[in-house]
Every structure is written in C-alpha cells, then in structure tokens.
Amino acid sequence: ICNSISRPTGEGCRTVPLAGHVGFDSLPDQLVNKSVSQGFCFNILCVGETGLGKSTLMDTLFNTKFEGEPATHTQPGVQLRSNTYDLQESNVGLKLTIVSTVGFGDQINKEDSYKPIVEFIDAQFEAYLQEELKIRRVLHTYHDSRIHACLYFIAPTGHSLKSLDLVTMKKLDSKVNIIPIIAKSDAISKSELTKFKIKITSELVSNGVQIYQFPTDDESVAEINGTMNAHLPFAVIGSTEELKIGNKMMKARQYPWGTVQVENEAHCDFVKLREMLIRVNMEDLREQTHSRHYELYRRCKLEEMGFKDTDPDSKPFSLQETYEAKRNEFLGELQKKEEEMRQMFVQRVKEKEAELKEAEKELHEKFDRLKKLHQDEKKKLEDKKKSLDDEVNAFKQRKTAAELLQSQGSQAGGSQTLKRDKEKKK
Amino acid sequence: MSKGLPETRTDAAMSELVPEPRPKPAVPMKPVGINPNLLGYIGIDTIIEQMRKKTMKTGFDFNIMVVGQSGLGKSTLVNTLFKSQVSRKASSWNREEKIPKTVEIKAIGHVIEEGGVKMKLTVIDTPGFGDQINNERCWEPIEKYINEQYEKFLKEEVNIARKKRIPDTRVHCCLYFISPTGHSLRPLDLEFMKHLSKVVNIIPVIAKADTMTLEEKSEFKQRVRKELEVNGIEFYPQKEFDEDLEDKTENDKIRQESMPFAVVGSDKEYQVNGKRVLGRKTPWGIIEVENLNHCEFALLRDFVIRTHLQDLKEVTHNIHYETYRAKRLNDNGGLPPGEGLLGTVLPPVPATPCPTAE
C-alpha cells in the first residue's frame, strides 16, 4: 500500500534558481579525479602493409621507443601483434595498447586478409559483452580492450587507393573509428599530395566508406575539428631520430637534398594527427567506440542469439525468458550428453563383464580339469598302493602258512621236510 | 582522491564562517591550439579537459531521499542544502492533507545550474514514516521504491536497443533524520537503518540540533555511533568500499568524529555582524546555520555535495545496483519462464527485502 508520486523526467521539470553558492559545480572535478585515480586506457589499431612505418609512427606519436622487431615479408597470413604500455604524464596514467597488423598485404591471395582484423575487433567487443552479461561483474575495474581508433596506413603511391584498402576499410568502418593516413609521405611532392588526397576522399565517398569525423557539436572544438576534417587523410612522416636544426633538436629525417622535419606543419601533417588523435578527441573516440560501435555489435549479437526487445502490440519477449529457454536448451544438451556417456559406460561395463565371465569360465574349466587329473593320479596311486598292499598281504599269508607248516613239519619230520618245503618253495 | 581537491576543505572545518571555496582544476589547462615547440610533450593529460567538457555537456542526475518522522525539519534541510525551494514543506500543505495513513513516496525533480554545471536534482520525500501508532514494517514501502528504481534501470540496461544515456532514478543518498532526544537511537531508527543500509547509502543526521548543548551533542553522537556499530549498521561511507589508504584515512576521520552530523536547517536570512546569513532567530540569539561553531550543517553540505557527491553515485551504481542485479539474475533461474521476469508483466518487486550477498 504505497503511493508513488513522481514527476517524470523532462516533463515540467522546473529550473529552480539558487539563492547562493551550493557547490556542486565541483562535480566535474570530482568525476575527473576519480577517473584519474583509476587511470585511462586507450587502444589503437594500426592497419597497413609491411614497411609503411607503423611502428615508427607510434614511437614518434608517443615519444617512446616501444620494443618490437620489424616484421618480415614472409608471413603466411595476416596476424595481429598487440602490446600494452603504461605511460605517465603529469598525474595522468594511460594504459596504451597498440595493435599492429603483421604481414598485411604480403600474401599473393589477399581475399581473406581483412578477416583476422575483423575477428580481432569482434573478439574485444565479445569480451566486453561477456563481462557485461555476467551475473557478478566488475565493470568499473574492467580493462577495456576495445579498439578506440584504427589508423589505416595508405601507401604513398600518389595514384589512388588500392583495392585491398577499399575492401578492408569497408569491412571495418562499422566496427571501429577509422582514421586514414598517408604513410611515408615524404615520398610525394606537395602538388601530387593534394591530388592524391582528393582522389582518396572521393574514392572513399563513392564506395560508401564511413571514416571517423571529428565532432563538431561542441563549440569550443567545432572550429578546429571542422578544419581538420578537411585535411583528411593526414600525410604523415615518422621519425625517432633527433637532429640539430638551427639551434634546436628536432625529430627529422635527413636526406642529401634536405631535411624533413616531422613537427613542421609545412612538411607534413604529423602535428595535426597528434593534435586530433590525442589532444582533442581522445575522449570522443572512446565514447564513439562505446556508444556506437559497441552498441551495434551488442545489438547484432543479442539478436543473433535470439533475444528480442519488447514489441508494443504482441506479447513481449524478455531477456530472462530467452535466457531461461537457452539455459534449458543447454541443460537438455548436457543431459543428452550425459545420457550418451552413461550409455557408453554401461556398454563398456557389459563388455568387460562378459570378458571377465569368459575368463572365469575358462579358469573354472581349467580348475576342473586339473582337479580331475589330480583325482585320476590319486586313484592310480591308490590302486597301485592297493595292489602292493594285496601283494604284501598275500606274502604275509604265505609266510604265516609256511611257518605254520614248518612248525608242524618239525614236529613230525625234521629238517628234511623243511628242506623239501624250501625246495618246493623255490 | 583528494588530489586537486580544494585544500580549503580542511581549512573550512577550522574557520568560523565557511568561505566559499572554488575548487582548483585537477591539471593546469592546456590550450587547445597547436603548439609545435613542445618536443617531449605528448598531450595525454588533455584527456582530463576533454572529459570535463563532455560531462559538463551531458549534465548530472542526483536523487536524494529524506526519511524521518514528521516535524524533524527534513524539507527545510533539503532546501537549505540546495539553497532553493526544492522541497515543499509539510507545514505549507493544505489543512486537508493530514498526516498520511501509510508511508507515501513523493519524488519531485528540479533542474539547478551552477557554474555551467547542470544538475537534475530529485528529492524523494517519505511523509508518514514513523508517524503511525503501529509502525511495524513502515520501511517496506521505502525499500520497495528503492528496488523499483533499480529494476527500472536494469530493465533499460538489458534492452537490445538501449538509450545512449539511461535515465537514472536510483536513490543515491538517503538522509535519515534522528530525533534529538539526547538518549539513544529508537528501535524504529535501528530497524530502518539495519534493513536499508544494505540497499542504499544511508547518511544519518541528527535533526534540530539546536535543542542540544555542545556537551549533550557530543555525548549523543558518541552514543549513536556506538549503537550503530553494535548493531552492525554500515552507514555511508562504508568501510569496505574505501579504495585506497588516502580514502580510508579521510573517511575514517569522518566516520569516527563527524558523523552523524548534527544539523540545523533554515531558509531565512538575518543580519549578523553586518553580513546576511541563514539562521534561526530565537529570543536568546541567532543560530547561524553555516557557522561551524553553531551546528554542523556546513560539514554535511561539503560532505554530500562538494566532495562525495560523485562517490555517492558511484557506490550506488557499482555496488548497490550490482548487488541487486546479481540477486535478480540469479533468482530468475528458479522462476518458471513467463512469470515475473523482466519485460513481460512488470514483475512484482518483492515486498520483503531482498536478502543480500551476505
């Protein structure tokens, strides 16, 4: 018996003026401090052919020498190599994961090259989804491994995109934020570069590839993001070598005909990439990954598993019901398997039993045989003994009879009869 | 956790009149424009600024519930806390609206803005609590309401196509008003807090503290603390959720010395020493609400709003809500399909409290 009166959100919710300083304007700070103490994580995926300078670019972007051997061109298939690093700047700790393709574009048949990449991205979503669906979960300390940004390295041919690039980007654009970049762009001249960029952008548009657009809804960054959107794809150069130019140490690449400075905006777009990727839009990249790409994956996956949302007119399904159904199905399967195993077990036992029974029978037979043999032997021996006894008895009888006769004879005749008997006996 | 928080917070506890502290930003802000001369600097710490901007844009929700017998000054206190008329005082109701026969739950939302931060504040009042002759189980409607909010959120979260921002109506904080008898806690207080401390963050406050002298106040507080401990009632900030040593020392101090806060509320201003202050006028003097020598209102306000607001929300989301969710998902394994599950008929949220993990 409880009345609940509540004014629903958004409808008629009055804005009430404050008569003084309350202090909840420190809320963003409270939130940010919590996040700082927990640390952030950011995951970048670098997709590109071997030798396009992926590792060098990452080193340059984050001012660190990440370990790793350069890959060879002889990989049998496309693999992904993932490494996690802990970076610290001021009081902000960042768990950075860099995933790189190994052997991309090296195979003769590249039809399936995109598959390992898609599978990897999906696997990260799946891991997060599994954690979210658990009954006892720890989402707030979960290490988020979902890819927040995918840097797609385009080879500096100067002509157009390769078909492998188009196919791969088309497969990835609904799963991850793609930022296309032109690698090793010191191989292209300025004029060629502008034409190249235009060609790439038009090809992407005509093929319906959705690349990541820097957000322009927040006034403070709308302007800069808008300009940057027009500079895509960024033409970058990476270098970890520092050379002395003028009186400063700068990251640069030295050629006989001059020195290319990485952080010089007239030379390449590296600074723009760093600005956009890290300093302005890192949070937005993470948010888009979670609220758009992950939600899409989750929706598809759950629908695939058979869940449905509530329908306004028909009887609604519920997640729990489907869970129940799935669970019963699963239990049924388990039971079936158990039955099968039990059957097999019973079968085996029967067989073994039969075997053992056979053996037992044999043993019994053997025993009987031996027993009979033994009895026969015994009987034979007894017979022999009996016959021997008979003989002995007969001998004794004769002896007694002889002695009797002798004693009678000695009374009547003397030793002659005895002699005669003796001879007779002989 | 106190990195970057205003150091004036602890100073405020010392001074008489609480100055208005402006929190220092966590990190010195980096200009958004391109600065090519910084070689070694990557720019990772700009994420703080990016995050702050994002949260300012989306705004915040905060839902606070006040529980206590009639006449303890609940509405006045909430109005004083948020310096606006967010709660309608019972005394201003029509005479026909007498004390309700059962506990009612009234939730009213307002939007308040300060320093660019927009907050949707919902005050949930519970008229009728503890006012009947037989108050057995009068906490049940409140517990039911809290669980209903968790249920709503869970339902939304479990949808296939779900909203970008799930509306949060869960109760983040429950202020429980203790009557300033000076003796000890009443059985009703203990029962309520025992049941509810497992599902929501409870902050006990001693109401109308202007009826106690300083000695009586400190004795009463000690006794209350003792009784809460003896009865195993974990009020916010709960010991088990202290994240690191810093949190622990800070929270220990609050738990063992300041709480429960003895407060006085007022929405009237008077002139004291040439300044306009919120206070209560009595024949023997003016009680200044924001004066730490007079009462602990400023401590409560700083605690709830200026330092622990986000933490209240996080404990609600990460711990209380998760406990509810785990229990709910576990339980449904036992129910036959089609009955009382999410999505179909809105399941009867159990009137008896959900026994928690313990």
Interface residues (C-beta under 8 A of the other chain):
Chain A: I1 C2 N3 S4 I5 S6 R7 T9 C13 R14 T15 V16 P17 L18 A19 G20 H21 V22 G23 F24 D25 S26 L27 P28 D29 Q30 L31 V32 N33 K34 S35 V36 S37 F40 L61 F62 N63 L87 E89 S90 N91 V92 L94 I135 R136 R137 L139 H140 D218 S220 V221 I224 M249 M250 K251 E263 N264 E265 V271 K272 R274 E275 I278 R279 V280 N281 M282 E283 D284 E287 S291 E295 R298 R299 L302 E303 F307 K308 D309 T310 K315 P316 F317 S318 L319 Q320 E321 Y323 E324 A325 R327
Chain B: M1 K3 G4 L5 P6 E20 P21 P23 P25 A26 V27 K30 V32 G33 I34 P36 L39 G40 Y41 I42 G43 I44 D45 T46 I47 I48 Q50 M51 R52 K53 K54 T55 M56 K57 F60 F62 L81 F82 K83 S84 Q85 V86 T102 V103 E104 I105 K106 A107 I108 G109 H110 V111 I112 E113 E114 G115 G116 V117 M119 K120 T122 P141 K144 Y145 E148 V158 N159 I160 A161 R162 K164 P167 T169 E243 D244 R301 D302 I305 R306 T307 H308 L309 Q310 D311 E314 H317 N318 E322 R325 A326 L329 N330 N332 G333 P337 G338 L341 L342 G343 T344
